[in-house]
Amino acid sequence: MARHEGEQPLVGIAMGSDSDLKIMQHVGLALDEFSVPYEERVISAHRTPEKMMKYGHEAVGRGL
């Protein structure tokens, strides 16, 4: 999910499961307060380590 639709995200928030959103939503609220565009992803480093590694490697090229 991307916040600030239409803007290039500057920050990526990665969490291991949907249940982490309760805690991580506070990060999004702080970024919203400062109008920092971000994206949220649920990517389990334990269940899908390749997917997490790919996200991390691609993040730099996307400006995160």
Contacts in CASP RR format, 6 or more apart in sequence:
PFRMAT RR
TARGET T0000
AUTHOR 0000-0000-0000
METHOD contacts of the structure
MODEL  1
MARHEGEQPLVGIAMGSDSDLKIMQHVGLALDEFSVPYEERVISAHRTPE
KMMKYGHEAVGRGL
1 39 0 8 1.000
1 40 0 8 1.000
1 41 0 8 1.000
2 9 0 8 1.000
2 37 0 8 1.000
2 38 0 8 1.000
2 39 0 8 1.000
2 40 0 8 1.000
3 9 0 8 1.000
3 28 0 8 1.000
3 31 0 8 1.000
3 32 0 8 1.000
3 37 0 8 1.000
3 38 0 8 1.000
3 39 0 8 1.000
3 40 0 8 1.000
4 35 0 8 1.000
4 36 0 8 1.000
4 37 0 8 1.000
4 38 0 8 1.000
7 37 0 8 1.000
8 37 0 8 1.000
8 62 0 8 1.000
8 63 0 8 1.000
9 37 0 8 1.000
9 38 0 8 1.000
9 39 0 8 1.000
9 62 0 8 1.000
9 64 0 8 1.000
10 36 0 8 1.000
10 37 0 8 1.000
10 38 0 8 1.000
10 63 0 8 1.000
10 64 0 8 1.000
11 31 0 8 1.000
11 36 0 8 1.000
11 37 0 8 1.000
11 38 0 8 1.000
11 39 0 8 1.000
11 64 0 8 1.000
12 38 0 8 1.000
12 39 0 8 1.000
12 40 0 8 1.000
12 41 0 8 1.000
12 59 0 8 1.000
12 64 0 8 1.000
13 24 0 8 1.000
13 27 0 8 1.000
13 28 0 8 1.000
13 38 0 8 1.000
13 39 0 8 1.000
13 40 0 8 1.000
13 41 0 8 1.000
14 41 0 8 1.000
14 42 0 8 1.000
14 43 0 8 1.000
14 52 0 8 1.000
14 55 0 8 1.000
14 56 0 8 1.000
15 21 0 8 1.000
15 24 0 8 1.000
15 40 0 8 1.000
15 41 0 8 1.000
15 42 0 8 1.000
15 43 0 8 1.000
16 42 0 8 1.000
16 43 0 8 1.000
16 44 0 8 1.000
16 45 0 8 1.000
16 46 0 8 1.000
17 42 0 8 1.000
17 44 0 8 1.000
18 42 0 8 1.000
20 42 0 8 1.000
21 40 0 8 1.000
21 42 0 8 1.000
24 40 0 8 1.000
28 38 0 8 1.000
28 40 0 8 1.000
31 37 0 8 1.000
31 38 0 8 1.000
39 64 0 8 1.000
41 55 0 8 1.000
43 51 0 8 1.000
43 52 0 8 1.000
43 55 0 8 1.000
44 51 0 8 1.000
44 52 0 8 1.000
45 52 0 8 1.000
END
